[in-house]
Amino acid sequence: MSKSSVETIQTRDGRKFLLNTPEEDARVTAAAMADPNARPLTDAEWEAVRPRIRIGRPPCDAPRKAPVTLRLDVDVLEELKASGHGWQARVNNALREWLKTRSA
């Protein structure tokens, strides 16, 4: 196979990946179809297993949160961060609960 006939794709960061030829794709598909434990998923099956979680910033119509600068004691901050992923949301919820106890 000549170097010019090899198809590649390039990622945004510059990495290049070789693409399979149609013959290679046919061999892989035939082998997968012959193995009941490696059968390719149908479009409907892919749709059923597709993640439903949205990663990243929430949509614009979601309740907004404002960035703040808050000075905390170092030991308090370390304990909060040590509680794991989501510590900021837990602090937000704790503050919300505290506000509920305050009289208007």
Contact map, one row per residue, 1 for C-alpha under 8 A:
11101100000000000000000000000000000000000000000000000000000000000000000000000000000000000000000000000000
11111100000000000000000000000000000000000000000000000000000000000000000000000000000000000000000000000000
11111100000000000000000000000000000000000000000000000000000000000000000000000000000000000000000000000000
01111110000000000000000000000000000000000000000000000000000000000000000000000000000000000000000000000000
11111110000000000000000000000000000000000000000000000000000000000000000000000000000000000000000000000000
11111111000000000110000000000000000000000000000000000000000000000000000000000000000000000000000000000000
00011111100000000111100000000000000000000000000000000000000000000000000000000000000000000000000000000000
00000111110000011110000000000000000000000000000000000000000000000000000000000000000000000000000000000000
00000011111000011110000000000000000000000000000000000000000000000000000000000000000000000000000000000000
00000001111111111000000000000000000000000000000000000000000000000000000000000000000000000000000000000000
00000000111111110000000000000000000000000000000000000000000000000000000000000000000000000000000000000000
00000000011111100000000000000000000000000000000000000000000000000000000000000000000000000000000000000000
00000000011111100000000000000000000000000000000000000000000000000000000000000000000000000000000000000000
00000000011111110000000000000000000000000000000000000000000000000000000000000000000000000000000000000000
00000000011111111000000000000000000000000000000000000000000000000000000000000000000000000000000000000000
00000001111001111100000000000000000000000000000000000000000000000000000000000000000000000000000000000000
00000001110000111110000000000000000000000000000000000000000000000000000000000000000000000000000000000000
00000111100000011111000000000000000000000000000000000000000000000000000000000000000000000000000000000000
00000111100000001111100000000000000000000000000000000000000000000000000000000000000000000000000000000000
00000010000000000111111110000000000000000000000000000000000000000000000000000000000000000000000000000000
00000010000000000011111110000000000000000000000000000000000000000000000000000000000000000000000000000000
00000000000000000001111111000000000000000000000000000000000000000000000000000000000000000000000000000000
00000000000000000001111111100000000000000000000000000000000000000000000000000000000000000000000000000000
00000000000000000001111111110000000000000000000000000000000000000000000000000000000000000000000000000000
00000000000000000001111111111000000000000000000000000000000000000000000000000000000000000000000000000000
00000000000000000000011111111100000000000000000000000000000000000000000000000000000000000000000000000000
00000000000000000000001111111110000000000000000000000000000000000000000000000000000000000000000000000000
00000000000000000000000111111111000000000000000000000000000000000000000000000000000000000000000000000000
00000000000000000000000011111111100000010000000000000000000000000000000000000000000000000000000000000000
00000000000000000000000001111111110000000000000000000000000000000000000000000000000000000000000000000000
00000000000000000000000000111111111000000000000000000000000000000000000000000000000000000000000000000000
00000000000000000000000000011111111101110000000000000000000000000000000000000000000000000000000000000000
00000000000000000000000000001111111101110000000000000000000000000000000000000000000000000000000000000000
00000000000000000000000000000111111100100000000000000000000000000000000000000000000000000000000000000000
00000000000000000000000000000011111111100000000000000000000000000000000000000000000000000000000000000000
00000000000000000000000000000001111111100000000000000000000000000000000000000000000000000000000000000000
00000000000000000000000000000000001111100000000000000000000000000000000000000000000000000000000000000000
00000000000000000000000000000001101111110000000000000000000000000000000000000000000000000000000000000000
00000000000000000000000000000001111111111000000000000000000000000000000000000000000000000000000000000000
00000000000000000000000000001001100001111100000000000000000000000000000000000000000000000000000000000000
00000000000000000000000000000000000000111111110000000000000000000000000000000000000000000000000000000000
00000000000000000000000000000000000000011111110000000000000000000000000000000000000000000000000000000000
00000000000000000000000000000000000000001111111000000000000000000000000000000000000000000000000000000000
00000000000000000000000000000000000000001111111100000000000000000000000000000000000000000000000000000000
00000000000000000000000000000000000000001111111110000000000000000000000000000000000000000000000000000000
00000000000000000000000000000000000000001111111111000000000000000000000000000000000000000000000000000000
00000000000000000000000000000000000000000011111111000000000000000000000000000000000000000000000000000000
00000000000000000000000000000000000000000001111111000000000000000000000000000000000000000000000000000000
00000000000000000000000000000000000000000000111111100000000000000000000000000000000000000000000000000000
00000000000000000000000000000000000000000000011111110000000000000000000000000000000000000000000000000000
00000000000000000000000000000000000000000000000011111000000000000000000000000000000000000000000000000000
00000000000000000000000000000000000000000000000001111100000000000000000000000000000000000000000000000000
00000000000000000000000000000000000000000000000000111110000000000000000000000000000000000000000000000000
00000000000000000000000000000000000000000000000000011111010000000000000000000000000000000000000000000000
00000000000000000000000000000000000000000000000000001111100000000000000000000000000000000000000000000000
00000000000000000000000000000000000000000000000000000111110000000000000000000000000000000000000000000000
00000000000000000000000000000000000000000000000000000011111000000000000000000000000000000000000000000000
00000000000000000000000000000000000000000000000000000101111101000000000000000000000000000000000000000000
00000000000000000000000000000000000000000000000000000000111111000000000000000000000000000000000000000000
00000000000000000000000000000000000000000000000000000000011111110000000000000000000000000000000000000000
00000000000000000000000000000000000000000000000000000000001111100000000000000000000000000000000000000000
00000000000000000000000000000000000000000000000000000000011111110000000000000000000000000000000000000000
00000000000000000000000000000000000000000000000000000000000111111000000000000000000000000000000000000000
00000000000000000000000000000000000000000000000000000000000101111100000000000000000000000000000000000000
00000000000000000000000000000000000000000000000000000000000000111110000000000000000000000000000000000000
00000000000000000000000000000000000000000000000000000000000000011111000000000000000000000000000000000000
00000000000000000000000000000000000000000000000000000000000000001111100000000000000000000000000000000000
00000000000000000000000000000000000000000000000000000000000000000111110000000000000000000000000000000000
00000000000000000000000000000000000000000000000000000000000000000011111000000000000000000000000000000000
00000000000000000000000000000000000000000000000000000000000000000001111100000000000000000000000000000000
00000000000000000000000000000000000000000000000000000000000000000000111110000000000000000000000000000000
00000000000000000000000000000000000000000000000000000000000000000000011111011000000000000000000000000000
00000000000000000000000000000000000000000000000000000000000000000000001111111000000000000000000000000000
00000000000000000000000000000000000000000000000000000000000000000000000111111100000000000000000000000000
00000000000000000000000000000000000000000000000000000000000000000000000011111110000000000000000000000000
00000000000000000000000000000000000000000000000000000000000000000000000111111111000000000000000000000000
00000000000000000000000000000000000000000000000000000000000000000000000111111111100000000000000000000000
00000000000000000000000000000000000000000000000000000000000000000000000001111111110000000000000000000000
00000000000000000000000000000000000000000000000000000000000000000000000000111111111000000000000000000000
00000000000000000000000000000000000000000000000000000000000000000000000000011111111100100000000000000000
00000000000000000000000000000000000000000000000000000000000000000000000000001111111110100000000000000000
00000000000000000000000000000000000000000000000000000000000000000000000000000111111100000000000000000000
00000000000000000000000000000000000000000000000000000000000000000000000000000011111110100000000000000000
00000000000000000000000000000000000000000000000000000000000000000000000000000001111111100000000000000000
00000000000000000000000000000000000000000000000000000000000000000000000000000000101111100000000000000000
00000000000000000000000000000000000000000000000000000000000000000000000000000000000111111100000000000000
00000000000000000000000000000000000000000000000000000000000000000000000000000001101111111110000000000000
00000000000000000000000000000000000000000000000000000000000000000000000000000000000001111111000000000000
00000000000000000000000000000000000000000000000000000000000000000000000000000000000001111111100000000000
00000000000000000000000000000000000000000000000000000000000000000000000000000000000001111111110000000000
00000000000000000000000000000000000000000000000000000000000000000000000000000000000000111111111000000000
00000000000000000000000000000000000000000000000000000000000000000000000000000000000000011111111100000000
00000000000000000000000000000000000000000000000000000000000000000000000000000000000000001111111110000000
00000000000000000000000000000000000000000000000000000000000000000000000000000000000000000111111111000000
00000000000000000000000000000000000000000000000000000000000000000000000000000000000000000011111111100000
00000000000000000000000000000000000000000000000000000000000000000000000000000000000000000001111111110000
00000000000000000000000000000000000000000000000000000000000000000000000000000000000000000000111111111000
00000000000000000000000000000000000000000000000000000000000000000000000000000000000000000000011111111100
00000000000000000000000000000000000000000000000000000000000000000000000000000000000000000000001111111100
00000000000000000000000000000000000000000000000000000000000000000000000000000000000000000000000111111110
00000000000000000000000000000000000000000000000000000000000000000000000000000000000000000000000011111110
00000000000000000000000000000000000000000000000000000000000000000000000000000000000000000000000001111111
00000000000000000000000000000000000000000000000000000000000000000000000000000000000000000000000000011111
00000000000000000000000000000000000000000000000000000000000000000000000000000000000000000000000000000111
